[in-house]
Amino acid sequence: MHLFAAFLGGPMAEGQMGEGHEVVMVVAPDLKEAKTRAKAKWSGPGRGHVDALQRIDMVDGFEISLALVGQGDRSELDSYN
């Protein structure tokens, strides 16, 4: 299994022009499955799509490893608004 970062795009709320975007993280065995899992996390209206998908193996010299410890997501969000 690998960690992937996905940049999703999709429709904005009714009455708005353009495209909304969000970044999600998924764990999957390959790119194809990562794309499927990422699309399922789209939280905007309508149907989202994957604009970019990157497998994450190392960040700033630190190797990424995964350990199954439960179900679901647990992430902190620091909003700048």
N, CA, C and O atoms as a Maestro MAE file, in Angstrom:
{
 s_m_m2io_version
 :::
 2.0.0
}

f_m_ct {
 s_m_title
 :::
 protein
 m_atom[324] {
  # First column is atom index #
  i_m_mmod_type
  r_m_x_coord
  r_m_y_coord
  r_m_z_coord
  i_m_residue_number
  s_m_chain_name
  s_m_pdb_residue_name
  s_m_pdb_atom_name
  i_m_atomic_number
  :::
  1 25 0.841 -1.178 0.000 1 A "MET " " N  " 7
  2 3 0.000 0.000 0.000 1 A "MET " " CA " 6
  3 2 0.887 1.243 0.000 1 A "MET " " C  " 6
  4 15 1.992 1.230 0.543 1 A "MET " " O  " 8
  5 25 0.394 2.303 -0.609 2 A "HIS " " N  " 7
  6 3 1.136 3.551 -0.742 2 A "HIS " " CA " 6
  7 2 0.245 4.734 -0.376 2 A "HIS " " C  " 6
  8 15 -0.980 4.655 -0.466 2 A "HIS " " O  " 8
  9 25 0.876 5.827 0.036 3 A "LEU " " N  " 7
  10 3 0.177 7.069 0.316 3 A "LEU " " CA " 6
  11 2 0.179 7.917 -0.947 3 A "LEU " " C  " 6
  12 15 1.213 8.070 -1.598 3 A "LEU " " O  " 8
  13 25 -0.988 8.471 -1.294 4 A "PHE " " N  " 7
  14 3 -1.127 9.335 -2.459 4 A "PHE " " CA " 6
  15 2 -1.766 10.654 -2.050 4 A "PHE " " C  " 6
  16 15 -2.654 10.684 -1.198 4 A "PHE " " O  " 8
  17 25 -1.313 11.740 -2.659 5 A "ALA " " N  " 7
  18 3 -1.971 13.040 -2.536 5 A "ALA " " CA " 6
  19 2 -2.701 13.278 -3.853 5 A "ALA " " C  " 6
  20 15 -2.130 13.117 -4.932 5 A "ALA " " O  " 8
  21 25 -3.971 13.663 -3.750 6 A "ALA " " N  " 7
  22 3 -4.775 13.899 -4.950 6 A "ALA " " CA " 6
  23 2 -5.319 15.322 -4.939 6 A "ALA " " C  " 6
  24 15 -5.825 15.793 -3.920 6 A "ALA " " O  " 8
  25 25 -5.213 16.000 -6.073 7 A "PHE " " N  " 7
  26 3 -5.771 17.330 -6.261 7 A "PHE " " CA " 6
  27 2 -7.054 17.140 -7.054 7 A "PHE " " C  " 6
  28 15 -7.024 16.789 -8.234 7 A "PHE " " O  " 8
  29 25 -8.183 17.376 -6.391 8 A "LEU " " N  " 7
  30 3 -9.486 17.150 -7.004 8 A "LEU " " CA " 6
  31 2 -10.086 18.451 -7.511 8 A "LEU " " C  " 6
  32 15 -9.841 19.515 -6.942 8 A "LEU " " O  " 8
  33 25 -10.859 18.370 -8.560 9 A "GLY " " N  " 7
  34 3 -11.600 19.505 -9.086 9 A "GLY " " CA " 6
  35 2 -13.023 19.091 -9.357 9 A "GLY " " C  " 6
  36 15 -13.310 17.912 -9.560 9 A "GLY " " O  " 8
  37 25 -13.916 20.061 -9.360 10 A "GLY " " N  " 7
  38 3 -15.302 19.750 -9.644 10 A "GLY " " CA " 6
  39 2 -16.165 20.992 -9.619 10 A "GLY " " C  " 6
  40 15 -15.676 22.097 -9.388 10 A "GLY " " O  " 8
  41 25 -17.460 20.805 -9.859 11 A "PRO " " N  " 7
  42 3 -18.376 21.938 -9.931 11 A "PRO " " CA " 6
  43 2 -18.438 22.724 -8.622 11 A "PRO " " C  " 6
  44 15 -18.263 22.177 -7.534 11 A "PRO " " O  " 8
  45 25 -18.692 24.012 -8.765 12 A "MET " " N  " 7
  46 3 -18.906 24.863 -7.600 12 A "MET " " CA " 6
  47 2 -20.408 24.909 -7.309 12 A "MET " " C  " 6
  48 15 -21.214 24.387 -8.080 12 A "MET " " O  " 8
  49 25 -20.768 25.529 -6.204 13 A "ALA " " N  " 7
  50 3 -22.176 25.648 -5.838 13 A "ALA " " CA " 6
  51 2 -22.943 26.377 -6.943 13 A "ALA " " C  " 6
  52 15 -22.367 27.144 -7.714 13 A "ALA " " O  " 8
  53 25 -24.234 26.125 -7.002 14 A "GLU " " N  " 7
  54 3 -25.086 26.741 -8.013 14 A "GLU " " CA " 6
  55 2 -24.956 28.268 -7.964 14 A "GLU " " C  " 6
  56 15 -24.925 28.871 -6.891 14 A "GLU " " O  " 8
  57 25 -24.881 28.868 -9.144 15 A "GLY " " N  " 7
  58 3 -24.766 30.315 -9.224 15 A "GLY " " CA " 6
  59 2 -23.333 30.815 -9.226 15 A "GLY " " C  " 6
  60 15 -23.100 32.016 -9.363 15 A "GLY " " O  " 8
  61 25 -22.362 29.910 -9.075 16 A "GLN " " N  " 7
  62 3 -20.959 30.308 -9.109 16 A "GLN " " CA " 6
  63 2 -20.316 29.766 -10.378 16 A "GLN " " C  " 6
  64 15 -20.624 28.661 -10.827 16 A "GLN " " O  " 8
  65 25 -19.424 30.560 -10.943 17 A "MET " " N  " 7
  66 3 -18.748 30.144 -12.163 17 A "MET " " CA " 6
  67 2 -17.329 29.696 -11.823 17 A "MET " " C  " 6
  68 15 -16.672 30.293 -10.970 17 A "MET " " O  " 8
  69 25 -16.874 28.679 -12.471 18 A "GLY " " N  " 7
  70 3 -15.519 28.193 -12.254 18 A "GLY " " CA " 6
  71 2 -15.525 26.762 -11.766 18 A "GLY " " C  " 6
  72 15 -16.477 26.010 -11.975 18 A "GLY " " O  " 8
  73 25 -14.441 26.411 -11.116 19 A "GLU " " N  " 7
  74 3 -14.271 25.046 -10.626 19 A "GLU " " CA " 6
  75 2 -13.704 25.099 -9.218 19 A "GLU " " C  " 6
  76 15 -12.776 25.861 -8.943 19 A "GLU " " O  " 8
  77 25 -14.259 24.291 -8.328 20 A "GLY " " N  " 7
  78 3 -13.738 24.181 -6.975 20 A "GLY " " CA " 6
  79 2 -12.632 23.143 -6.916 20 A "GLY " " C  " 6
  80 15 -12.585 22.235 -7.745 20 A "GLY " " O  " 8
  81 25 -11.738 23.273 -5.934 21 A "HIS " " N  " 7
  82 3 -10.623 22.340 -5.786 21 A "HIS " " CA " 6
  83 2 -10.416 21.972 -4.330 21 A "HIS " " C  " 6
  84 15 -10.736 22.749 -3.430 21 A "HIS " " O  " 8
  85 25 -9.887 20.796 -4.107 22 A "GLU " " N  " 7
  86 3 -9.484 20.360 -2.774 22 A "GLU " " CA " 6
  87 2 -8.401 19.296 -2.904 22 A "GLU " " C  " 6
  88 15 -8.289 18.626 -3.931 22 A "GLU " " O  " 8
  89 25 -7.614 19.156 -1.859 23 A "VAL " " N  " 7
  90 3 -6.559 18.145 -1.812 23 A "VAL " " CA " 6
  91 2 -6.972 17.088 -0.801 23 A "VAL " " C  " 6
  92 15 -7.380 17.418 0.312 23 A "VAL " " O  " 8
  93 25 -6.870 15.815 -1.182 24 A "VAL " " N  " 7
  94 3 -7.181 14.709 -0.281 24 A "VAL " " CA " 6
  95 2 -6.021 13.721 -0.292 24 A "VAL " " C  " 6
  96 15 -5.248 13.658 -1.248 24 A "VAL " " O  " 8
  97 25 -5.916 12.959 0.782 25 A "MET " " N  " 7
  98 3 -4.906 11.905 0.881 25 A "MET " " CA " 6
  99 2 -5.644 10.564 0.861 25 A "MET " " C  " 6
  100 15 -6.708 10.418 1.461 25 A "MET " " O  " 8
  101 25 -5.058 9.589 0.160 26 A "VAL " " N  " 7
  102 3 -5.625 8.242 0.121 26 A "VAL " " CA " 6
  103 2 -4.513 7.211 0.212 26 A "VAL " " C  " 6
  104 15 -3.362 7.491 -0.124 26 A "VAL " " O  " 8
  105 25 -4.862 6.033 0.664 27 A "VAL " " N  " 7
  106 3 -3.944 4.890 0.699 27 A "VAL " " CA " 6
  107 2 -4.497 3.853 -0.277 27 A "VAL " " C  " 6
  108 15 -5.668 3.479 -0.205 27 A "VAL " " O  " 8
  109 25 -3.639 3.395 -1.191 28 A "ALA " " N  " 7
  110 3 -4.076 2.443 -2.209 28 A "ALA " " CA " 6
  111 2 -2.863 1.657 -2.712 28 A "ALA " " C  " 6
  112 15 -1.723 2.084 -2.528 28 A "ALA " " O  " 8
  113 25 -3.112 0.512 -3.346 29 A "PRO " " N  " 7
  114 3 -1.999 -0.293 -3.857 29 A "PRO " " CA " 6
  115 2 -1.383 0.240 -5.150 29 A "PRO " " C  " 6
  116 15 -0.234 -0.076 -5.459 29 A "PRO " " O  " 8
  117 25 -2.140 1.052 -5.918 30 A "ASP " " N  " 7
  118 3 -1.644 1.551 -7.200 30 A "ASP " " CA " 6
  119 2 -2.376 2.828 -7.597 30 A "ASP " " C  " 6
  120 15 -3.340 3.232 -6.945 30 A "ASP " " O  " 8
  121 25 -1.908 3.458 -8.673 31 A "LEU " " N  " 7
  122 3 -2.489 4.716 -9.137 31 A "LEU " " CA " 6
  123 2 -3.959 4.588 -9.516 31 A "LEU " " C  " 6
  124 15 -4.759 5.470 -9.203 31 A "LEU " " O  " 8
  125 25 -4.317 3.510 -10.177 32 A "LYS " " N  " 7
  126 3 -5.702 3.331 -10.623 32 A "LYS " " CA " 6
  127 2 -6.651 3.306 -9.428 32 A "LYS " " C  " 6
  128 15 -7.672 3.994 -9.435 32 A "LYS " " O  " 8
  129 25 -6.327 2.530 -8.415 33 A "GLU " " N  " 7
  130 3 -7.178 2.445 -7.228 33 A "GLU " " CA " 6
  131 2 -7.135 3.756 -6.439 33 A "GLU " " C  " 6
  132 15 -8.142 4.162 -5.860 33 A "GLU " " O  " 8
  133 25 -5.985 4.415 -6.413 34 A "ALA " " N  " 7
  134 3 -5.873 5.702 -5.723 34 A "ALA " " CA " 6
  135 2 -6.819 6.727 -6.353 34 A "ALA " " C  " 6
  136 15 -7.457 7.503 -5.642 34 A "ALA " " O  " 8
  137 25 -6.909 6.729 -7.664 35 A "LYS " " N  " 7
  138 3 -7.808 7.658 -8.361 35 A "LYS " " CA " 6
  139 2 -9.256 7.388 -7.971 35 A "LYS " " C  " 6
  140 15 -10.010 8.324 -7.704 35 A "LYS " " O  " 8
  141 25 -9.647 6.133 -7.936 36 A "THR " " N  " 7
  142 3 -11.011 5.766 -7.551 36 A "THR " " CA " 6
  143 2 -11.306 6.209 -6.129 36 A "THR " " C  " 6
  144 15 -12.355 6.796 -5.865 36 A "THR " " O  " 8
  145 25 -10.389 5.932 -5.212 37 A "ARG " " N  " 7
  146 3 -10.595 6.290 -3.804 37 A "ARG " " CA " 6
  147 2 -10.602 7.806 -3.604 37 A "ARG " " C  " 6
  148 15 -11.361 8.323 -2.783 37 A "ARG " " O  " 8
  149 25 -9.768 8.507 -4.344 38 A "ALA " " N  " 7
  150 3 -9.720 9.967 -4.220 38 A "ALA " " CA " 6
  151 2 -11.031 10.591 -4.696 38 A "ALA " " C  " 6
  152 15 -11.570 11.472 -4.026 38 A "ALA " " O  " 8
  153 25 -11.552 10.149 -5.841 39 A "LYS " " N  " 7
  154 3 -12.811 10.686 -6.358 39 A "LYS " " CA " 6
  155 2 -13.950 10.490 -5.371 39 A "LYS " " C  " 6
  156 15 -14.857 11.319 -5.299 39 A "LYS " " O  " 8
  157 25 -13.912 9.412 -4.616 40 A "ALA " " N  " 7
  158 3 -14.956 9.133 -3.627 40 A "ALA " " CA " 6
  159 2 -14.911 10.124 -2.462 40 A "ALA " " C  " 6
  160 15 -15.886 10.248 -1.720 40 A "ALA " " O  " 8
  161 25 -13.790 10.829 -2.295 41 A "LYS " " N  " 7
  162 3 -13.657 11.795 -1.201 41 A "LYS " " CA " 6
  163 2 -14.061 13.212 -1.603 41 A "LYS " " C  " 6
  164 15 -14.013 14.116 -0.768 41 A "LYS " " O  " 8
  165 25 -14.456 13.430 -2.853 42 A "TRP " " N  " 7
  166 3 -14.877 14.762 -3.296 42 A "TRP " " CA " 6
  167 2 -16.051 15.215 -2.435 42 A "TRP " " C  " 6
  168 15 -17.050 14.506 -2.319 42 A "TRP " " O  " 8
  169 25 -15.929 16.400 -1.831 43 A "SER " " N  " 7
  170 3 -16.981 16.873 -0.926 43 A "SER " " CA " 6
  171 2 -17.824 17.988 -1.532 43 A "SER " " C  " 6
  172 15 -18.773 18.450 -0.899 43 A "SER " " O  " 8
  173 25 -17.501 18.425 -2.737 44 A "GLY " " N  " 7
  174 3 -18.264 19.495 -3.370 44 A "GLY " " CA " 6
  175 2 -19.514 18.969 -4.038 44 A "GLY " " C  " 6
  176 15 -19.774 17.765 -4.028 44 A "GLY " " O  " 8
  177 25 -20.294 19.875 -4.622 45 A "PRO " " N  " 7
  178 3 -21.500 19.456 -5.332 45 A "PRO " " CA " 6
  179 2 -21.136 18.729 -6.629 45 A "PRO " " C  " 6
  180 15 -20.037 18.904 -7.156 45 A "PRO " " O  " 8
  181 25 -22.031 17.940 -7.124 46 A "GLY " " N  " 7
  182 3 -21.797 17.264 -8.396 46 A "GLY " " CA " 6
  183 2 -20.718 16.202 -8.303 46 A "GLY " " C  " 6
  184 15 -20.402 15.690 -7.229 46 A "GLY " " O  " 8
  185 25 -20.169 15.893 -9.456 47 A "ARG " " N  " 7
  186 3 -19.171 14.825 -9.557 47 A "ARG " " CA " 6
  187 2 -17.775 15.420 -9.710 47 A "ARG " " C  " 6
  188 15 -17.520 16.191 -10.635 47 A "ARG " " O  " 8
  189 25 -16.882 15.062 -8.806 48 A "GLY " " N  " 7
  190 3 -15.514 15.556 -8.867 48 A "GLY " " CA " 6
  191 2 -14.643 14.700 -9.777 48 A "GLY " " C  " 6
  192 15 -15.016 13.588 -10.151 48 A "GLY " " O  " 8
  193 25 -13.483 15.233 -10.125 49 A "HIS " " N  " 7
  194 3 -12.511 14.507 -10.944 49 A "HIS " " CA " 6
  195 2 -11.117 14.739 -10.369 49 A "HIS " " C  " 6
  196 15 -10.911 15.657 -9.575 49 A "HIS " " O  " 8
  197 25 -10.176 13.915 -10.767 50 A "VAL " " N  " 7
  198 3 -8.800 14.034 -10.292 50 A "VAL " " CA " 6
  199 2 -8.000 14.855 -11.301 50 A "VAL " " C  " 6
  200 15 -7.851 14.462 -12.458 50 A "VAL " " O  " 8
  201 25 -7.483 16.010 -10.843 51 A "ASP " " N  " 7
  202 3 -6.625 16.837 -11.692 51 A "ASP " " CA " 6
  203 2 -5.177 16.369 -11.626 51 A "ASP " " C  " 6
  204 15 -4.459 16.445 -12.624 51 A "ASP " " O  " 8
  205 25 -4.737 15.886 -10.465 52 A "ALA " " N  " 7
  206 3 -3.358 15.422 -10.304 52 A "ALA " " CA " 6
  207 2 -3.316 14.390 -9.183 52 A "ALA " " C  " 6
  208 15 -4.100 14.443 -8.236 52 A "ALA " " O  " 8
  209 25 -2.388 13.456 -9.314 53 A "LEU " " N  " 7
  210 3 -2.245 12.389 -8.335 53 A "LEU " " CA " 6
  211 2 -0.756 12.102 -8.160 53 A "LEU " " C  " 6
  212 15 -0.051 11.864 -9.140 53 A "LEU " " O  " 8
  213 25 -0.278 12.123 -6.923 54 A "GLN " " N  " 7
  214 3 1.150 11.924 -6.659 54 A "GLN " " CA " 6
  215 2 1.350 10.891 -5.558 54 A "GLN " " C  " 6
  216 15 0.787 11.024 -4.471 54 A "GLN " " O  " 8
  217 25 2.142 9.870 -5.831 55 A "ARG " " N  " 7
  218 3 2.507 8.914 -4.784 55 A "ARG " " CA " 6
  219 2 3.561 9.568 -3.894 55 A "ARG " " C  " 6
  220 15 4.521 10.156 -4.392 55 A "ARG " " O  " 8
  221 25 3.379 9.465 -2.584 56 A "ILE " " N  " 7
  222 3 4.284 10.090 -1.626 56 A "ILE " " CA " 6
  223 2 5.096 9.002 -0.926 56 A "ILE " " C  " 6
  224 15 4.554 8.236 -0.129 56 A "ILE " " O  " 8
  225 25 6.392 8.936 -1.223 57 A "ASP " " N  " 7
  226 3 7.281 7.960 -0.609 57 A "ASP " " CA " 6
  227 2 8.250 8.604 0.389 57 A "ASP " " C  " 6
  228 15 8.680 7.969 1.352 57 A "ASP " " O  " 8
  229 25 8.588 9.892 0.137 58 A "MET " " N  " 7
  230 3 9.559 10.578 0.974 58 A "MET " " CA " 6
  231 2 9.229 12.066 0.973 58 A "MET " " C  " 6
  232 15 8.852 12.620 -0.060 58 A "MET " " O  " 8
  233 25 9.370 12.715 2.135 59 A "VAL " " N  " 7
  234 3 9.156 14.159 2.267 59 A "VAL " " CA " 6
  235 2 10.308 14.740 3.092 59 A "VAL " " C  " 6
  236 15 10.560 14.292 4.210 59 A "VAL " " O  " 8
  237 25 10.995 15.722 2.547 60 A "ASP " " N  " 7
  238 3 12.103 16.391 3.236 60 A "ASP " " CA " 6
  239 2 13.111 15.409 3.822 60 A "ASP " " C  " 6
  240 15 13.618 15.615 4.924 60 A "ASP " " O  " 8
  241 25 13.399 14.344 3.084 61 A "GLY " " N  " 7
  242 3 14.379 13.362 3.531 61 A "GLY " " CA " 6
  243 2 13.834 12.296 4.465 61 A "GLY " " C  " 6
  244 15 14.572 11.400 4.875 61 A "GLY " " O  " 8
  245 25 12.547 12.378 4.811 62 A "PHE " " N  " 7
  246 3 11.929 11.382 5.684 62 A "PHE " " CA " 6
  247 2 11.119 10.402 4.851 62 A "PHE " " C  " 6
  248 15 10.261 10.804 4.066 62 A "PHE " " O  " 8
  249 25 11.395 9.118 5.025 63 A "GLU " " N  " 7
  250 3 10.650 8.081 4.334 63 A "GLU " " CA " 6
  251 2 9.275 7.927 4.984 63 A "GLU " " C  " 6
  252 15 9.146 7.968 6.208 63 A "GLU " " O  " 8
  253 25 8.258 7.752 4.155 64 A "ILE " " N  " 7
  254 3 6.884 7.572 4.627 64 A "ILE " " CA " 6
  255 2 6.604 6.077 4.767 64 A "ILE " " C  " 6
  256 15 6.849 5.303 3.841 64 A "ILE " " O  " 8
  257 25 6.089 5.677 5.930 65 A "SER " " N  " 7
  258 3 5.654 4.292 6.105 65 A "SER " " CA " 6
  259 2 4.224 4.304 6.627 65 A "SER " " C  " 6
  260 15 3.799 5.259 7.278 65 A "SER " " O  " 8
  261 25 3.492 3.248 6.339 66 A "LEU " " N  " 7
  262 3 2.088 3.165 6.714 66 A "LEU " " CA " 6
  263 2 1.878 2.013 7.688 66 A "LEU " " C  " 6
  264 15 2.492 0.954 7.559 66 A "LEU " " O  " 8
  265 25 1.007 2.233 8.659 67 A "ALA " " N  " 7
  266 3 0.643 1.185 9.620 67 A "ALA " " CA " 6
  267 2 -0.865 1.236 9.822 67 A "ALA " " C  " 6
  268 15 -1.408 2.291 10.150 67 A "ALA " " O  " 8
  269 25 -1.542 0.123 9.632 68 A "LEU " " N  " 7
  270 3 -2.984 0.050 9.834 68 A "LEU " " CA " 6
  271 2 -3.279 0.113 11.327 68 A "LEU " " C  " 6
  272 15 -2.842 -0.753 12.086 68 A "LEU " " O  " 8
  273 25 -4.027 1.147 11.753 69 A "VAL " " N  " 7
  274 3 -4.333 1.332 13.176 69 A "VAL " " CA " 6
  275 2 -5.822 1.534 13.433 69 A "VAL " " C  " 6
  276 15 -6.214 1.792 14.571 69 A "VAL " " O  " 8
  277 25 -6.645 1.426 12.423 70 A "GLY " " N  " 7
  278 3 -8.088 1.631 12.596 70 A "GLY " " CA " 6
  279 2 -8.735 1.931 11.262 70 A "GLY " " C  " 6
  280 15 -8.217 1.566 10.207 70 A "GLY " " O  " 8
  281 25 -9.878 2.601 11.322 71 A "GLN " " N  " 7
  282 3 -10.623 2.925 10.105 71 A "GLN " " CA " 6
  283 2 -10.845 4.422 10.008 71 A "GLN " " C  " 6
  284 15 -10.788 5.131 11.013 71 A "GLN " " O  " 8
  285 25 -11.098 4.904 8.796 72 A "GLY " " N  " 7
  286 3 -11.430 6.306 8.591 72 A "GLY " " CA " 6
  287 2 -10.216 7.211 8.524 72 A "GLY " " C  " 6
  288 15 -9.074 6.757 8.452 72 A "GLY " " O  " 8
  289 25 -10.497 8.505 8.551 73 A "ASP " " N  " 7
  290 3 -9.449 9.521 8.467 73 A "ASP " " CA " 6
  291 2 -9.336 10.259 9.793 73 A "ASP " " C  " 6
  292 15 -10.313 10.407 10.528 73 A "ASP " " O  " 8
  293 25 -8.141 10.712 10.077 74 A "ARG " " N  " 7
  294 3 -7.912 11.566 11.245 74 A "ARG " " CA " 6
  295 2 -6.844 12.570 10.836 74 A "ARG " " C  " 6
  296 15 -5.673 12.218 10.695 74 A "ARG " " O  " 8
  297 25 -7.251 13.820 10.646 75 A "SER " " N  " 7
  298 3 -6.333 14.861 10.208 75 A "SER " " CA " 6
  299 2 -6.671 16.170 10.886 75 A "SER " " C  " 6
  300 15 -7.838 16.487 11.116 75 A "SER " " O  " 8
  301 25 -5.637 16.923 11.201 76 A "GLU " " N  " 7
  302 3 -5.851 18.266 11.739 76 A "GLU " " CA " 6
  303 2 -5.894 19.240 10.575 76 A "GLU " " C  " 6
  304 15 -5.130 19.107 9.619 76 A "GLU " " O  " 8
  305 25 -6.787 20.217 10.653 77 A "LEU " " N  " 7
  306 3 -6.888 21.244 9.644 77 A "LEU " " CA " 6
  307 2 -6.627 22.586 10.306 77 A "LEU " " C  " 6
  308 15 -7.306 22.966 11.260 77 A "LEU " " O  " 8
  309 25 -5.647 23.287 9.796 78 A "ASP " " N  " 7
  310 3 -5.320 24.615 10.299 78 A "ASP " " CA " 6
  311 2 -5.790 25.600 9.232 78 A "ASP " " C  " 6
  312 15 -5.115 25.787 8.219 78 A "ASP " " O  " 8
  313 25 -6.925 26.220 9.448 79 A "SER " " N  " 7
  314 3 -7.493 27.143 8.476 79 A "SER " " CA " 6
  315 2 -6.858 28.515 8.613 79 A "SER " " C  " 6
  316 15 -6.661 29.005 9.725 79 A "SER " " O  " 8
  317 25 -6.542 29.126 7.501 80 A "TYR " " N  " 7
  318 3 -5.927 30.452 7.504 80 A "TYR " " CA " 6
  319 2 -6.941 31.561 7.308 80 A "TYR " " C  " 6
  320 15 -6.557 32.717 7.131 80 A "TYR " " O  " 8
  321 25 -8.205 31.246 7.335 81 A "ASN " " N  " 7
  322 3 -9.248 32.275 7.175 81 A "ASN " " CA " 6
  323 2 -9.598 32.901 8.498 81 A "ASN " " C  " 6
  324 15 -10.453 33.785 8.556 81 A "ASN " " O  " 8
  :::
 }
 m_bond[323] {
  # First column is bond index #
  i_m_from
  i_m_to
  i_m_order
  :::
  1 1 2 1
  2 2 3 1
  3 3 4 2
  4 3 5 1
  5 5 6 1
  6 6 7 1
  7 7 8 2
  8 7 9 1
  9 9 10 1
  10 10 11 1
  11 11 12 2
  12 11 13 1
  13 13 14 1
  14 14 15 1
  15 15 16 2
  16 15 17 1
  17 17 18 1
  18 18 19 1
  19 19 20 2
  20 19 21 1
  21 21 22 1
  22 22 23 1
  23 23 24 2
  24 23 25 1
  25 25 26 1
  26 26 27 1
  27 27 28 2
  28 27 29 1
  29 29 30 1
  30 30 31 1
  31 31 32 2
  32 31 33 1
  33 33 34 1
  34 34 35 1
  35 35 36 2
  36 35 37 1
  37 37 38 1
  38 38 39 1
  39 39 40 2
  40 39 41 1
  41 41 42 1
  42 42 43 1
  43 43 44 2
  44 43 45 1
  45 45 46 1
  46 46 47 1
  47 47 48 2
  48 47 49 1
  49 49 50 1
  50 50 51 1
  51 51 52 2
  52 51 53 1
  53 53 54 1
  54 54 55 1
  55 55 56 2
  56 55 57 1
  57 57 58 1
  58 58 59 1
  59 59 60 2
  60 59 61 1
  61 61 62 1
  62 62 63 1
  63 63 64 2
  64 63 65 1
  65 65 66 1
  66 66 67 1
  67 67 68 2
  68 67 69 1
  69 69 70 1
  70 70 71 1
  71 71 72 2
  72 71 73 1
  73 73 74 1
  74 74 75 1
  75 75 76 2
  76 75 77 1
  77 77 78 1
  78 78 79 1
  79 79 80 2
  80 79 81 1
  81 81 82 1
  82 82 83 1
  83 83 84 2
  84 83 85 1
  85 85 86 1
  86 86 87 1
  87 87 88 2
  88 87 89 1
  89 89 90 1
  90 90 91 1
  91 91 92 2
  92 91 93 1
  93 93 94 1
  94 94 95 1
  95 95 96 2
  96 95 97 1
  97 97 98 1
  98 98 99 1
  99 99 100 2
  100 99 101 1
  101 101 102 1
  102 102 103 1
  103 103 104 2
  104 103 105 1
  105 105 106 1
  106 106 107 1
  107 107 108 2
  108 107 109 1
  109 109 110 1
  110 110 111 1
  111 111 112 2
  112 111 113 1
  113 113 114 1
  114 114 115 1
  115 115 116 2
  116 115 117 1
  117 117 118 1
  118 118 119 1
  119 119 120 2
  120 119 121 1
  121 121 122 1
  122 122 123 1
  123 123 124 2
  124 123 125 1
  125 125 126 1
  126 126 127 1
  127 127 128 2
  128 127 129 1
  129 129 130 1
  130 130 131 1
  131 131 132 2
  132 131 133 1
  133 133 134 1
  134 134 135 1
  135 135 136 2
  136 135 137 1
  137 137 138 1
  138 138 139 1
  139 139 140 2
  140 139 141 1
  141 141 142 1
  142 142 143 1
  143 143 144 2
  144 143 145 1
  145 145 146 1
  146 146 147 1
  147 147 148 2
  148 147 149 1
  149 149 150 1
  150 150 151 1
  151 151 152 2
  152 151 153 1
  153 153 154 1
  154 154 155 1
  155 155 156 2
  156 155 157 1
  157 157 158 1
  158 158 159 1
  159 159 160 2
  160 159 161 1
  161 161 162 1
  162 162 163 1
  163 163 164 2
  164 163 165 1
  165 165 166 1
  166 166 167 1
  167 167 168 2
  168 167 169 1
  169 169 170 1
  170 170 171 1
  171 171 172 2
  172 171 173 1
  173 173 174 1
  174 174 175 1
  175 175 176 2
  176 175 177 1
  177 177 178 1
  178 178 179 1
  179 179 180 2
  180 179 181 1
  181 181 182 1
  182 182 183 1
  183 183 184 2
  184 183 185 1
  185 185 186 1
  186 186 187 1
  187 187 188 2
  188 187 189 1
  189 189 190 1
  190 190 191 1
  191 191 192 2
  192 191 193 1
  193 193 194 1
  194 194 195 1
  195 195 196 2
  196 195 197 1
  197 197 198 1
  198 198 199 1
  199 199 200 2
  200 199 201 1
  201 201 202 1
  202 202 203 1
  203 203 204 2
  204 203 205 1
  205 205 206 1
  206 206 207 1
  207 207 208 2
  208 207 209 1
  209 209 210 1
  210 210 211 1
  211 211 212 2
  212 211 213 1
  213 213 214 1
  214 214 215 1
  215 215 216 2
  216 215 217 1
  217 217 218 1
  218 218 219 1
  219 219 220 2
  220 219 221 1
  221 221 222 1
  222 222 223 1
  223 223 224 2
  224 223 225 1
  225 225 226 1
  226 226 227 1
  227 227 228 2
  228 227 229 1
  229 229 230 1
  230 230 231 1
  231 231 232 2
  232 231 233 1
  233 233 234 1
  234 234 235 1
  235 235 236 2
  236 235 237 1
  237 237 238 1
  238 238 239 1
  239 239 240 2
  240 239 241 1
  241 241 242 1
  242 242 243 1
  243 243 244 2
  244 243 245 1
  245 245 246 1
  246 246 247 1
  247 247 248 2
  248 247 249 1
  249 249 250 1
  250 250 251 1
  251 251 252 2
  252 251 253 1
  253 253 254 1
  254 254 255 1
  255 255 256 2
  256 255 257 1
  257 257 258 1
  258 258 259 1
  259 259 260 2
  260 259 261 1
  261 261 262 1
  262 262 263 1
  263 263 264 2
  264 263 265 1
  265 265 266 1
  266 266 267 1
  267 267 268 2
  268 267 269 1
  269 269 270 1
  270 270 271 1
  271 271 272 2
  272 271 273 1
  273 273 274 1
  274 274 275 1
  275 275 276 2
  276 275 277 1
  277 277 278 1
  278 278 279 1
  279 279 280 2
  280 279 281 1
  281 281 282 1
  282 282 283 1
  283 283 284 2
  284 283 285 1
  285 285 286 1
  286 286 287 1
  287 287 288 2
  288 287 289 1
  289 289 290 1
  290 290 291 1
  291 291 292 2
  292 291 293 1
  293 293 294 1
  294 294 295 1
  295 295 296 2
  296 295 297 1
  297 297 298 1
  298 298 299 1
  299 299 300 2
  300 299 301 1
  301 301 302 1
  302 302 303 1
  303 303 304 2
  304 303 305 1
  305 305 306 1
  306 306 307 1
  307 307 308 2
  308 307 309 1
  309 309 310 1
  310 310 311 1
  311 311 312 2
  312 311 313 1
  313 313 314 1
  314 314 315 1
  315 315 316 2
  316 315 317 1
  317 317 318 1
  318 318 319 1
  319 319 320 2
  320 319 321 1
  321 321 322 1
  322 322 323 1
  323 323 324 2
  :::
 }
}
